[in-house]
Amino acid sequence: MALRNDNTPVRANVNGHILSQPITFYDQFLISQISARRFRNVLRIIGETLGRFPVGVPDWWYQHRVEYLISKGVLDYKKDGQGIGSLELGSVRLKG
Protein backbone atom coordinates (compact mmCIF):
# COMPACT_ATOMS: atom_id res chain seq x y z
CA MET A 1 0.00 0.00 0.00
CA ALA A 2 2.86 2.41 0.75
CA LEU A 3 4.23 1.98 -2.79
CA ARG A 4 0.92 3.05 -4.23
CA ASN A 5 1.18 6.42 -2.46
CA ASP A 6 4.84 6.90 -3.35
CA ASN A 7 5.50 8.82 -6.57
CA THR A 8 9.08 7.58 -7.08
CA PRO A 9 9.56 6.67 -10.77
CA VAL A 10 11.39 3.34 -10.30
CA ARG A 11 10.45 0.20 -8.44
CA ALA A 12 13.26 -2.26 -7.76
CA ASN A 13 13.27 -5.79 -6.36
CA VAL A 14 16.00 -5.65 -3.71
CA ASN A 15 16.51 -8.90 -1.78
CA GLY A 16 12.96 -9.99 -2.50
CA HIS A 17 11.38 -6.67 -1.51
CA ILE A 18 9.85 -4.19 -3.95
CA LEU A 19 11.24 -0.77 -3.07
CA SER A 20 10.80 2.70 -4.50
CA GLN A 21 14.03 4.11 -5.86
CA PRO A 22 15.14 7.30 -7.59
CA ILE A 23 15.41 7.23 -11.36
CA THR A 24 19.21 7.07 -10.98
CA PHE A 25 19.12 3.74 -9.10
CA TYR A 26 20.37 1.55 -11.97
CA ASP A 27 23.02 4.07 -13.08
CA GLN A 28 25.45 2.51 -10.60
CA PHE A 29 25.46 -0.71 -12.65
CA LEU A 30 26.28 1.19 -15.85
CA ILE A 31 28.91 3.42 -14.28
CA SER A 32 30.73 0.42 -12.84
CA GLN A 33 31.38 -0.69 -16.46
CA ILE A 34 32.72 2.69 -17.65
CA SER A 35 36.34 3.79 -17.39
CA ALA A 36 37.62 7.32 -16.79
CA ARG A 37 40.82 6.55 -18.72
CA ARG A 38 39.58 5.19 -22.02
CA PHE A 39 36.51 5.33 -24.22
CA ARG A 40 34.38 2.19 -24.38
CA ASN A 41 31.67 1.31 -26.88
CA VAL A 42 28.19 2.00 -25.49
CA LEU A 43 26.72 -1.23 -26.90
CA ARG A 44 29.46 -3.22 -25.17
CA ILE A 45 28.85 -1.38 -21.89
CA ILE A 46 25.12 -2.09 -22.04
CA GLY A 47 25.72 -5.75 -22.93
CA GLU A 48 28.21 -6.22 -20.09
CA THR A 49 25.85 -4.50 -17.67
CA LEU A 50 23.00 -6.81 -18.68
CA GLY A 51 25.26 -9.85 -18.31
CA ARG A 52 26.85 -8.93 -14.98
CA PHE A 53 23.71 -7.58 -13.33
CA PRO A 54 20.72 -9.67 -14.46
CA VAL A 55 18.16 -7.63 -12.53
CA GLY A 56 15.49 -7.50 -15.23
CA VAL A 57 16.25 -4.03 -16.60
CA PRO A 58 15.80 -3.86 -20.39
CA ASP A 59 18.56 -2.66 -22.71
CA TRP A 60 16.54 0.35 -23.84
CA TRP A 61 16.49 1.63 -20.23
CA TYR A 62 20.28 1.53 -20.01
CA GLN A 63 20.55 3.21 -23.43
CA HIS A 64 18.25 5.99 -22.21
CA ARG A 65 20.32 6.43 -19.04
CA VAL A 66 23.60 6.59 -21.00
CA GLU A 67 22.10 9.27 -23.24
CA TYR A 68 20.92 11.17 -20.17
CA LEU A 69 24.34 10.94 -18.47
CA ILE A 70 25.94 12.28 -21.66
CA SER A 71 23.47 15.18 -21.78
CA LYS A 72 24.23 16.07 -18.15
CA GLY A 73 27.99 16.03 -18.69
CA VAL A 74 28.69 12.99 -16.53
CA LEU A 75 30.10 11.08 -19.51
CA ASP A 76 32.35 12.17 -22.38
CA TYR A 77 31.04 10.96 -25.75
CA LYS A 78 32.67 10.35 -29.09
CA LYS A 79 31.06 8.92 -32.18
CA ASP A 80 33.05 5.96 -33.43
CA GLY A 81 30.89 4.60 -36.23
CA GLN A 82 30.33 1.28 -34.44
CA GLY A 83 26.84 0.03 -33.91
CA ILE A 84 24.20 -2.37 -35.07
CA GLY A 85 22.25 -1.35 -38.14
CA SER A 86 21.13 2.25 -37.76
CA LEU A 87 21.93 2.23 -34.02
CA GLU A 88 25.23 4.07 -33.71
CA LEU A 89 25.84 4.93 -30.10
CA GLY A 90 29.58 5.60 -30.14
CA SER A 91 31.82 5.38 -27.10
CA VAL A 92 31.86 6.98 -23.66
CA ARG A 93 34.12 7.46 -20.69
CA LEU A 94 33.65 9.02 -17.27
CA LYS A 95 34.56 12.67 -17.14
CA GLY A 96 37.53 13.12 -14.94
Backbone as XML, in Angstrom:
<?xml version="1.0"?>
<chain id="A" units="angstrom">
  <residue number="1" name="MET">
    <atom name="N" x="0.815" y="-1.195" z="0.000"/>
    <atom name="CA" x="0.000" y="0.000" z="0.000"/>
    <atom name="C" x="0.862" y="1.265" z="0.000"/>
  </residue>
  <residue number="2" name="ALA">
    <atom name="N" x="1.995" y="1.232" z="0.694"/>
    <atom name="CA" x="2.861" y="2.406" z="0.749"/>
    <atom name="C" x="3.418" y="2.743" z="-0.632"/>
  </residue>
  <residue number="3" name="LEU">
    <atom name="N" x="3.716" y="1.722" z="-1.446"/>
    <atom name="CA" x="4.232" y="1.976" z="-2.789"/>
    <atom name="C" x="3.218" y="2.718" z="-3.651"/>
  </residue>
  <residue number="4" name="ARG">
    <atom name="N" x="1.966" y="2.424" z="-3.437"/>
    <atom name="CA" x="0.917" y="3.053" z="-4.234"/>
    <atom name="C" x="0.894" y="4.574" z="-4.011"/>
  </residue>
  <residue number="5" name="ASN">
    <atom name="N" x="1.196" y="5.000" z="-2.795"/>
    <atom name="CA" x="1.183" y="6.422" z="-2.464"/>
    <atom name="C" x="2.499" y="7.117" z="-2.801"/>
  </residue>
  <residue number="6" name="ASP">
    <atom name="N" x="3.529" y="6.349" z="-3.048"/>
    <atom name="CA" x="4.843" y="6.900" z="-3.351"/>
    <atom name="C" x="4.923" y="7.229" z="-4.833"/>
  </residue>
  <residue number="7" name="ASN">
    <atom name="N" x="5.435" y="8.398" z="-5.170"/>
    <atom name="CA" x="5.502" y="8.818" z="-6.568"/>
    <atom name="C" x="6.905" y="8.663" z="-7.153"/>
  </residue>
  <residue number="8" name="THR">
    <atom name="N" x="7.742" y="7.825" z="-6.556"/>
    <atom name="CA" x="9.081" y="7.583" z="-7.078"/>
    <atom name="C" x="8.954" y="6.829" z="-8.404"/>
  </residue>
  <residue number="9" name="PRO">
    <atom name="N" x="9.753" y="7.227" z="-9.420"/>
    <atom name="CA" x="9.555" y="6.674" z="-10.767"/>
    <atom name="C" x="10.013" y="5.232" z="-10.978"/>
  </residue>
  <residue number="10" name="VAL">
    <atom name="N" x="10.847" y="4.682" z="-10.085"/>
    <atom name="CA" x="11.389" y="3.345" z="-10.303"/>
    <atom name="C" x="11.046" y="2.444" z="-9.128"/>
  </residue>
  <residue number="11" name="ARG">
    <atom name="N" x="10.652" y="1.229" z="-9.454"/>
    <atom name="CA" x="10.453" y="0.200" z="-8.438"/>
    <atom name="C" x="11.521" y="-0.859" z="-8.671"/>
  </residue>
  <residue number="12" name="ALA">
    <atom name="N" x="12.186" y="-1.281" z="-7.626"/>
    <atom name="CA" x="13.255" y="-2.264" z="-7.758"/>
    <atom name="C" x="13.023" y="-3.396" z="-6.776"/>
  </residue>
  <residue number="13" name="ASN">
    <atom name="N" x="13.335" y="-4.622" z="-7.223"/>
    <atom name="CA" x="13.274" y="-5.786" z="-6.357"/>
    <atom name="C" x="14.650" y="-5.933" z="-5.709"/>
  </residue>
  <residue number="14" name="VAL">
    <atom name="N" x="14.742" y="-5.589" z="-4.444"/>
    <atom name="CA" x="15.996" y="-5.650" z="-3.710"/>
    <atom name="C" x="15.846" y="-6.691" z="-2.607"/>
  </residue>
  <residue number="15" name="ASN">
    <atom name="N" x="16.576" y="-7.801" z="-2.764"/>
    <atom name="CA" x="16.514" y="-8.898" z="-1.783"/>
    <atom name="C" x="15.086" y="-9.372" z="-1.533"/>
  </residue>
  <residue number="16" name="GLY">
    <atom name="N" x="14.313" y="-9.467" z="-2.605"/>
    <atom name="CA" x="12.958" y="-9.988" z="-2.502"/>
    <atom name="C" x="11.919" y="-8.971" z="-2.059"/>
  </residue>
  <residue number="17" name="HIS">
    <atom name="N" x="12.299" y="-7.724" z="-1.919"/>
    <atom name="CA" x="11.380" y="-6.670" z="-1.506"/>
    <atom name="C" x="11.291" y="-5.622" z="-2.609"/>
  </residue>
  <residue number="18" name="ILE">
    <atom name="N" x="10.058" y="-5.239" z="-2.964"/>
    <atom name="CA" x="9.854" y="-4.192" z="-3.953"/>
    <atom name="C" x="9.992" y="-2.850" z="-3.242"/>
  </residue>
  <residue number="19" name="LEU">
    <atom name="N" x="10.958" y="-2.050" z="-3.700"/>
    <atom name="CA" x="11.241" y="-0.766" z="-3.070"/>
    <atom name="C" x="11.186" y="0.356" z="-4.094"/>
  </residue>
  <residue number="20" name="SER">
    <atom name="N" x="10.749" y="1.507" z="-3.663"/>
    <atom name="CA" x="10.802" y="2.699" z="-4.504"/>
    <atom name="C" x="12.225" y="3.215" z="-4.524"/>
  </residue>
  <residue number="21" name="GLN">
    <atom name="N" x="12.666" y="3.624" z="-5.700"/>
    <atom name="CA" x="14.032" y="4.112" z="-5.857"/>
    <atom name="C" x="14.022" y="5.343" z="-6.757"/>
  </residue>
  <residue number="22" name="PRO">
    <atom name="N" x="15.042" y="6.177" z="-6.652"/>
    <atom name="CA" x="15.141" y="7.304" z="-7.587"/>
    <atom name="C" x="15.449" y="6.797" z="-8.992"/>
  </residue>
  <residue number="23" name="ILE">
    <atom name="N" x="15.203" y="7.624" z="-9.967"/>
    <atom name="CA" x="15.414" y="7.233" z="-11.361"/>
    <atom name="C" x="16.872" y="6.873" z="-11.635"/>
  </residue>
  <residue number="24" name="THR">
    <atom name="N" x="17.771" y="7.328" z="-10.807"/>
    <atom name="CA" x="19.208" y="7.075" z="-10.975"/>
    <atom name="C" x="19.657" y="5.736" z="-10.384"/>
  </residue>
  <residue number="25" name="PHE">
    <atom name="N" x="18.760" y="4.962" z="-9.826"/>
    <atom name="CA" x="19.123" y="3.737" z="-9.103"/>
    <atom name="C" x="19.990" y="2.781" z="-9.914"/>
  </residue>
  <residue number="26" name="TYR">
    <atom name="N" x="19.632" y="2.528" z="-11.161"/>
    <atom name="CA" x="20.366" y="1.555" z="-11.972"/>
    <atom name="C" x="21.619" y="2.135" z="-12.628"/>
  </residue>
  <residue number="27" name="ASP">
    <atom name="N" x="21.825" y="3.447" z="-12.510"/>
    <atom name="CA" x="23.021" y="4.075" z="-13.083"/>
    <atom name="C" x="24.296" y="3.483" z="-12.501"/>
  </residue>
  <residue number="28" name="GLN">
    <atom name="N" x="24.258" y="3.081" z="-11.237"/>
    <atom name="CA" x="25.452" y="2.510" z="-10.599"/>
    <atom name="C" x="25.953" y="1.276" z="-11.334"/>
  </residue>
  <residue number="29" name="PHE">
    <atom name="N" x="25.060" y="0.488" z="-11.904"/>
    <atom name="CA" x="25.460" y="-0.706" z="-12.649"/>
    <atom name="C" x="26.182" y="-0.315" z="-13.943"/>
  </residue>
  <residue number="30" name="LEU">
    <atom name="N" x="25.638" y="0.690" z="-14.629"/>
    <atom name="CA" x="26.282" y="1.193" z="-15.854"/>
    <atom name="C" x="27.643" y="1.804" z="-15.556"/>
  </residue>
  <residue number="31" name="ILE">
    <atom name="N" x="27.681" y="2.686" z="-14.579"/>
    <atom name="CA" x="28.908" y="3.420" z="-14.275"/>
    <atom name="C" x="30.034" y="2.485" z="-13.864"/>
  </residue>
  <residue number="32" name="SER">
    <atom name="N" x="29.685" y="1.372" z="-13.240"/>
    <atom name="CA" x="30.729" y="0.422" z="-12.836"/>
    <atom name="C" x="31.413" y="-0.217" z="-14.049"/>
  </residue>
  <residue number="33" name="GLN">
    <atom name="N" x="30.812" y="-0.121" z="-15.236"/>
    <atom name="CA" x="31.381" y="-0.693" z="-16.455"/>
    <atom name="C" x="32.114" y="0.336" z="-17.311"/>
  </residue>
  <residue number="34" name="ILE">
    <atom name="N" x="32.153" y="1.602" z="-16.848"/>
    <atom name="CA" x="32.720" y="2.687" z="-17.647"/>
    <atom name="C" x="34.017" y="3.170" z="-17.006"/>
  </residue>
  <residue number="35" name="SER">
    <atom name="N" x="35.014" y="3.357" z="-17.838"/>
    <atom name="CA" x="36.344" y="3.793" z="-17.390"/>
    <atom name="C" x="36.479" y="5.310" z="-17.516"/>
  </residue>
  <residue number="36" name="ALA">
    <atom name="N" x="37.296" y="5.897" z="-16.660"/>
    <atom name="CA" x="37.623" y="7.317" z="-16.790"/>
    <atom name="C" x="38.835" y="7.513" z="-17.704"/>
  </residue>
  <residue number="37" name="ARG">
    <atom name="N" x="39.580" y="6.442" z="-17.952"/>
    <atom name="CA" x="40.824" y="6.552" z="-18.725"/>
    <atom name="C" x="40.655" y="6.331" z="-20.218"/>
  </residue>
  <residue number="38" name="ARG">
    <atom name="N" x="39.707" y="5.478" z="-20.591"/>
    <atom name="CA" x="39.579" y="5.191" z="-22.022"/>
    <atom name="C" x="38.107" y="5.114" z="-22.413"/>
  </residue>
  <residue number="39" name="PHE">
    <atom name="N" x="37.862" y="5.432" z="-23.681"/>
    <atom name="CA" x="36.506" y="5.335" z="-24.218"/>
    <atom name="C" x="36.149" y="3.869" z="-24.423"/>
  </residue>
  <residue number="40" name="ARG">
    <atom name="N" x="34.887" y="3.542" z="-24.141"/>
    <atom name="CA" x="34.378" y="2.194" z="-24.379"/>
    <atom name="C" x="33.084" y="2.297" z="-25.165"/>
  </residue>
  <residue number="41" name="ASN">
    <atom name="N" x="32.868" y="1.347" z="-26.052"/>
    <atom name="CA" x="31.671" y="1.306" z="-26.883"/>
    <atom name="C" x="30.424" y="1.156" z="-26.017"/>
  </residue>
  <residue number="42" name="VAL">
    <atom name="N" x="29.430" y="2.003" z="-26.290"/>
    <atom name="CA" x="28.192" y="2.000" z="-25.494"/>
    <atom name="C" x="27.469" y="0.668" z="-25.580"/>
  </residue>
  <residue number="43" name="LEU">
    <atom name="N" x="27.411" y="0.069" z="-26.770"/>
    <atom name="CA" x="26.722" y="-1.226" z="-26.900"/>
    <atom name="C" x="27.404" y="-2.302" z="-26.054"/>
  </residue>
  <residue number="44" name="ARG">
    <atom name="N" x="28.720" y="-2.264" z="-26.004"/>
    <atom name="CA" x="29.464" y="-3.218" z="-25.170"/>
    <atom name="C" x="29.167" y="-2.975" z="-23.686"/>
  </residue>
  <residue number="45" name="ILE">
    <atom name="N" x="29.138" y="-1.720" z="-23.284"/>
    <atom name="CA" x="28.848" y="-1.380" z="-21.886"/>
    <atom name="C" x="27.469" y="-1.877" z="-21.490"/>
  </residue>
  <residue number="46" name="ILE">
    <atom name="N" x="26.483" y="-1.635" z="-22.339"/>
    <atom name="CA" x="25.117" y="-2.088" z="-22.044"/>
    <atom name="C" x="25.065" y="-3.610" z="-21.982"/>
  </residue>
  <residue number="47" name="GLY">
    <atom name="N" x="25.695" y="-4.283" z="-22.937"/>
    <atom name="CA" x="25.718" y="-5.753" z="-22.930"/>
    <atom name="C" x="26.383" y="-6.320" z="-21.693"/>
  </residue>
  <residue number="48" name="GLU">
    <atom name="N" x="27.517" y="-5.749" z="-21.293"/>
    <atom name="CA" x="28.208" y="-6.217" z="-20.088"/>
    <atom name="C" x="27.377" y="-5.950" z="-18.836"/>
  </residue>
  <residue number="49" name="THR">
    <atom name="N" x="26.703" y="-4.816" z="-18.812"/>
    <atom name="CA" x="25.848" y="-4.499" z="-17.665"/>
    <atom name="C" x="24.714" y="-5.510" z="-17.556"/>
  </residue>
  <residue number="50" name="LEU">
    <atom name="N" x="24.083" y="-5.811" z="-18.681"/>
    <atom name="CA" x="23.002" y="-6.808" z="-18.677"/>
    <atom name="C" x="23.503" y="-8.172" z="-18.227"/>
  </residue>
  <residue number="51" name="GLY">
    <atom name="N" x="24.704" y="-8.546" z="-18.663"/>
    <atom name="CA" x="25.262" y="-9.848" z="-18.314"/>
    <atom name="C" x="25.713" y="-9.948" z="-16.863"/>
  </residue>
  <residue number="52" name="ARG">
    <atom name="N" x="26.311" y="-8.895" z="-16.356"/>
    <atom name="CA" x="26.849" y="-8.928" z="-14.985"/>
    <atom name="C" x="25.795" y="-8.657" z="-13.918"/>
  </residue>
  <residue number="53" name="PHE">
    <atom name="N" x="24.754" y="-7.938" z="-14.295"/>
    <atom name="CA" x="23.707" y="-7.579" z="-13.328"/>
    <atom name="C" x="22.342" y="-7.952" z="-13.903"/>
  </residue>
  <residue number="54" name="PRO">
    <atom name="N" x="21.993" y="-9.238" z="-13.880"/>
    <atom name="CA" x="20.716" y="-9.675" z="-14.462"/>
    <atom name="C" x="19.534" y="-9.358" z="-13.533"/>
  </residue>
  <residue number="55" name="VAL">
    <atom name="N" x="19.205" y="-8.071" z="-13.457"/>
    <atom name="CA" x="18.159" y="-7.627" z="-12.530"/>
    <atom name="C" x="16.834" y="-7.335" z="-13.222"/>
  </residue>
  <residue number="56" name="GLY">
    <atom name="N" x="16.756" y="-7.665" z="-14.516"/>
    <atom name="CA" x="15.490" y="-7.504" z="-15.231"/>
    <atom name="C" x="15.292" y="-6.139" z="-15.874"/>
  </residue>
  <residue number="57" name="VAL">
    <atom name="N" x="16.336" y="-5.341" z="-15.952"/>
    <atom name="CA" x="16.247" y="-4.027" z="-16.597"/>
    <atom name="C" x="16.484" y="-4.218" z="-18.094"/>
  </residue>
  <residue number="58" name="PRO">
    <atom name="N" x="15.612" y="-3.675" z="-18.944"/>
    <atom name="CA" x="15.797" y="-3.856" z="-20.387"/>
    <atom name="C" x="16.924" y="-2.987" z="-20.944"/>
  </residue>
  <residue number="59" name="ASP">
    <atom name="N" x="17.461" y="-3.396" z="-22.090"/>
    <atom name="CA" x="18.564" y="-2.663" z="-22.706"/>
    <atom name="C" x="18.192" y="-1.230" z="-23.054"/>
  </residue>
  <residue number="60" name="TRP">
    <atom name="N" x="16.943" y="-1.004" z="-23.472"/>
    <atom name="CA" x="16.537" y="0.349" z="-23.838"/>
    <atom name="C" x="16.608" y="1.290" z="-22.639"/>
  </residue>
  <residue number="61" name="TRP">
    <atom name="N" x="16.402" y="0.789" z="-21.423"/>
    <atom name="CA" x="16.490" y="1.634" z="-20.227"/>
    <atom name="C" x="17.936" y="2.104" z="-20.025"/>
  </residue>
  <residue number="62" name="TYR">
    <atom name="N" x="18.872" y="1.157" z="-20.149"/>
    <atom name="CA" x="20.277" y="1.526" z="-20.012"/>
    <atom name="C" x="20.705" y="2.494" z="-21.111"/>
  </residue>
  <residue number="63" name="GLN">
    <atom name="N" x="20.231" y="2.294" z="-22.332"/>
    <atom name="CA" x="20.552" y="3.210" z="-23.426"/>
    <atom name="C" x="20.049" y="4.613" z="-23.083"/>
  </residue>
  <residue number="64" name="HIS">
    <atom name="N" x="18.828" y="4.702" z="-22.601"/>
    <atom name="CA" x="18.254" y="5.989" z="-22.209"/>
    <atom name="C" x="19.098" y="6.650" z="-21.119"/>
  </residue>
  <residue number="65" name="ARG">
    <atom name="N" x="19.539" y="5.869" z="-20.136"/>
    <atom name="CA" x="20.321" y="6.434" z="-19.036"/>
    <atom name="C" x="21.696" y="6.890" z="-19.521"/>
  </residue>
  <residue number="66" name="VAL">
    <atom name="N" x="22.319" y="6.148" z="-20.438"/>
    <atom name="CA" x="23.604" y="6.586" z="-20.996"/>
    <atom name="C" x="23.407" y="7.924" z="-21.714"/>
  </residue>
  <residue number="67" name="GLU">
    <atom name="N" x="22.376" y="8.024" z="-22.520"/>
    <atom name="CA" x="22.105" y="9.272" z="-23.235"/>
    <atom name="C" x="21.873" y="10.415" z="-22.258"/>
  </residue>
  <residue number="68" name="TYR">
    <atom name="N" x="21.165" y="10.152" z="-21.184"/>
    <atom name="CA" x="20.919" y="11.171" z="-20.170"/>
    <atom name="C" x="22.229" y="11.595" z="-19.490"/>
  </residue>
  <residue number="69" name="LEU">
    <atom name="N" x="23.061" y="10.625" z="-19.122"/>
    <atom name="CA" x="24.337" y="10.939" z="-18.470"/>
    <atom name="C" x="25.256" y="11.738" z="-19.387"/>
  </residue>
  <residue number="70" name="ILE">
    <atom name="N" x="25.192" y="11.476" z="-20.690"/>
    <atom name="CA" x="25.943" y="12.279" z="-21.664"/>
    <atom name="C" x="25.407" y="13.705" z="-21.666"/>
  </residue>
  <residue number="71" name="SER">
    <atom name="N" x="24.084" y="13.841" z="-21.713"/>
    <atom name="CA" x="23.468" y="15.178" z="-21.781"/>
    <atom name="C" x="23.742" y="16.000" z="-20.532"/>
  </residue>
  <residue number="72" name="LYS">
    <atom name="N" x="23.953" y="15.359" z="-19.401"/>
    <atom name="CA" x="24.226" y="16.072" z="-18.154"/>
    <atom name="C" x="25.719" y="16.273" z="-17.902"/>
  </residue>
  <residue number="73" name="GLY">
    <atom name="N" x="26.563" y="15.812" z="-18.821"/>
    <atom name="CA" x="27.990" y="16.031" z="-18.692"/>
    <atom name="C" x="28.708" y="15.078" z="-17.763"/>
  </residue>
  <residue number="74" name="VAL">
    <atom name="N" x="28.056" y="13.994" z="-17.376"/>
    <atom name="CA" x="28.694" y="12.985" z="-16.525"/>
    <atom name="C" x="29.657" y="12.138" z="-17.343"/>
  </residue>
  <residue number="75" name="LEU">
    <atom name="N" x="29.295" y="11.905" z="-18.615"/>
    <atom name="CA" x="30.102" y="11.081" z="-19.513"/>
    <atom name="C" x="30.592" y="11.905" z="-20.697"/>
  </residue>
  <residue number="76" name="ASP">
    <atom name="N" x="31.831" y="11.656" z="-21.108"/>
    <atom name="CA" x="32.345" y="12.169" z="-22.379"/>
    <atom name="C" x="31.870" y="11.221" z="-23.471"/>
  </residue>
  <residue number="77" name="TYR">
    <atom name="N" x="31.541" y="11.761" z="-24.634"/>
    <atom name="CA" x="31.039" y="10.957" z="-25.749"/>
    <atom name="C" x="31.857" y="11.226" z="-26.994"/>
  </residue>
  <residue number="78" name="LYS">
    <atom name="N" x="32.112" y="10.180" z="-27.745"/>
    <atom name="CA" x="32.672" y="10.349" z="-29.088"/>
    <atom name="C" x="32.017" y="9.331" z="-30.007"/>
  </residue>
  <residue number="79" name="LYS">
    <atom name="N" x="31.647" y="9.802" z="-31.173"/>
    <atom name="CA" x="31.056" y="8.923" z="-32.181"/>
    <atom name="C" x="32.176" y="8.106" z="-32.798"/>
  </residue>
  <residue number="80" name="ASP">
    <atom name="N" x="31.982" y="6.804" z="-32.879"/>
    <atom name="CA" x="33.049" y="5.961" z="-33.431"/>
    <atom name="C" x="32.599" y="5.124" z="-34.607"/>
  </residue>
  <residue number="81" name="GLY">
    <atom name="N" x="31.363" y="5.312" z="-35.053"/>
    <atom name="CA" x="30.889" y="4.596" z="-36.225"/>
    <atom name="C" x="30.521" y="3.146" z="-35.974"/>
  </residue>
  <residue number="82" name="GLN">
    <atom name="N" x="30.692" y="2.667" z="-34.738"/>
    <atom name="CA" x="30.325" y="1.282" z="-34.437"/>
    <atom name="C" x="28.882" y="1.241" z="-33.975"/>
  </residue>
  <residue number="83" name="GLY">
    <atom name="N" x="28.218" y="0.188" z="-34.307"/>
    <atom name="CA" x="26.841" y="0.032" z="-33.910"/>
    <atom name="C" x="26.229" y="-1.163" z="-34.594"/>
  </residue>
  <residue number="84" name="ILE">
    <atom name="N" x="24.944" y="-1.281" z="-34.448"/>
    <atom name="CA" x="24.202" y="-2.369" z="-35.074"/>
    <atom name="C" x="23.135" y="-1.727" z="-35.948"/>
  </residue>
  <residue number="85" name="GLY">
    <atom name="N" x="23.206" y="-1.954" z="-37.231"/>
    <atom name="CA" x="22.247" y="-1.348" z="-38.141"/>
    <atom name="C" x="22.325" y="0.168" z="-38.072"/>
  </residue>
  <residue number="86" name="SER">
    <atom name="N" x="21.174" y="0.791" z="-37.843"/>
    <atom name="CA" x="21.135" y="2.252" z="-37.762"/>
    <atom name="C" x="21.447" y="2.755" z="-36.348"/>
  </residue>
  <residue number="87" name="LEU">
    <atom name="N" x="21.644" y="1.846" z="-35.400"/>
    <atom name="CA" x="21.928" y="2.229" z="-34.022"/>
    <atom name="C" x="23.423" y="2.458" z="-33.854"/>
  </residue>
  <residue number="88" name="GLU">
    <atom name="N" x="23.824" y="3.710" z="-33.889"/>
    <atom name="CA" x="25.230" y="4.066" z="-33.708"/>
    <atom name="C" x="25.363" y="4.877" z="-32.440"/>
  </residue>
  <residue number="89" name="LEU">
    <atom name="N" x="25.795" y="4.249" z="-31.386"/>
    <atom name="CA" x="25.843" y="4.925" z="-30.101"/>
    <atom name="C" x="27.224" y="5.468" z="-29.756"/>
  </residue>
  <residue number="90" name="GLY">
    <atom name="N" x="28.254" y="5.086" z="-30.424"/>
    <atom name="CA" x="29.585" y="5.600" z="-30.140"/>
    <atom name="C" x="30.178" y="5.035" z="-28.863"/>
  </residue>
  <residue number="91" name="SER">
    <atom name="N" x="31.093" y="5.825" z="-28.287"/>
    <atom name="CA" x="31.817" y="5.384" z="-27.096"/>
    <atom name="C" x="31.764" y="6.474" z="-26.033"/>
  </residue>
  <residue number="92" name="VAL">
    <atom name="N" x="31.902" y="6.055" z="-24.783"/>
    <atom name="CA" x="31.865" y="6.983" z="-23.663"/>
    <atom name="C" x="32.971" y="6.672" z="-22.671"/>
  </residue>
  <residue number="93" name="ARG">
    <atom name="N" x="33.265" y="7.656" z="-21.842"/>
    <atom name="CA" x="34.122" y="7.465" z="-20.687"/>
    <atom name="C" x="33.654" y="8.425" z="-19.607"/>
  </residue>
  <residue number="94" name="LEU">
    <atom name="N" x="33.994" y="8.126" z="-18.370"/>
    <atom name="CA" x="33.646" y="9.017" z="-17.270"/>
    <atom name="C" x="34.461" y="10.297" z="-17.387"/>
  </residue>
  <residue number="95" name="LYS">
    <atom name="N" x="33.808" y="11.412" z="-17.151"/>
    <atom name="CA" x="34.558" y="12.671" z="-17.140"/>
    <atom name="C" x="35.440" y="12.678" z="-15.916"/>
  </residue>
  <residue number="96" name="GLY">
    <atom name="N" x="36.630" y="13.139" z="-16.095"/>
    <atom name="CA" x="37.528" y="13.121" z="-14.940"/>
    <atom name="C" x="38.633" y="14.018" z="-15.076"/>
  </residue>
</chain>
